């Protein structure tokens, strides 16, 4: 019994500093990300709409609404649902609303816009591009 208590004590003493460092690093990264969002940032964006999701009759977004590829909406991994963004690309601008989560981390992109928003921005031809993002509030 004493051996188990000794092992647990050593384990707790050796992992606590690492966990504290991880927590402080995460919270400072989280805070800086929100400060960056309020001032605007650049995002590697793509568009979604069409493909298999286009033909699914009951395809819903992460916030529960029915997916419509022509709505001016976007998907982001961390911004709150309902956040409105002004996106600028190649001299064109559009306001979108976050209603979905994505894109997948492994894609290297941080924003997916609907086909309707991509059409207005002129992003359709290239498929992806660097867009200027300004958070303008919640809807």
TAPE-V971661 format. One record per pair of residues at least 24 apart in sequence whose C-alpha atoms are under 10 Angstrom apart, sorted by the first residue. I is the first residue (numbers start at 1). GAP is how many residues later the second one is. Records with the same first field share a line. If there is no record, write none. Layout:
BEGIN
I->GAP  GAP
END
This chain:
BEGIN
30->48
33->45  46
34->44  45
36->98  99
37->42  48  96  97  98  99
38->95  96  97  98  99
39->94  95  96  97
40->45  46  47  92  93  94  95  96
41->46  90  91  92  93  94
42->45  46  68  69  87  88  89  90  91  92
43->44  66  67  68  69  86  87  88  89  90
44->63  64  65  66  67  68  84  85  86  87  88
45->29  30  31  42  44  58  63  64  65  66  67  68  73  78  82  83  84  85  86  87
46->28  29  57  61  63  64  65  66  67  68  69  72  77  78  80  81  82  83  84  85
47->27  28  56  64  65  66  67  68  69  70  71  72  76  77  80  81  82
48->26  27  55  64  65  66  67  68  69  70  76  79
49->63  64  65  66  67  69
50->64  65
60->39  40
61->37  38  39  40
62->36  37  38  39  40
63->35  36  37  38
64->35  36
65->34  35
67->32  33  47
68->46  47  48
69->44  45  46  47  48  49
70->44  45  46  47  48  49
71->25  26  42  43  44  45  46
72->24  25  26  27  41  42  43  44  45  46  47  48
73->24  25  26  27  39  40  41  42  43  44  45
74->24  25  26  27  28  29  37  38  39  40  41  43  44
75->24  25  26  27  28  35  36  37  38  39
76->24  25  26  27  28  33  34  35  36  37
77->24  25  26  27  28  33  34  35
78->24  32
79->56
80->58
81->57  58
82->55  56  57
83->52  53  54  55  56
84->50  51  52  53  54  55
85->47  48  49  50  51  52  53
86->45  46  47  48  49  50  51
87->26  30  31  34  43  44  45  46  47  48
88->33  42  43  44  45  46
89->29  31  32  33  34  40  41  42  43  44
90->31  32  33  39  40  41  42
91->30  31
92->28  29  30  31  39
93->24  27  28  29  38  39  40
94->24  25  26  27
95->38  39  40  41
96->39  40
97->38  39  40  41  42
98->40  41
END
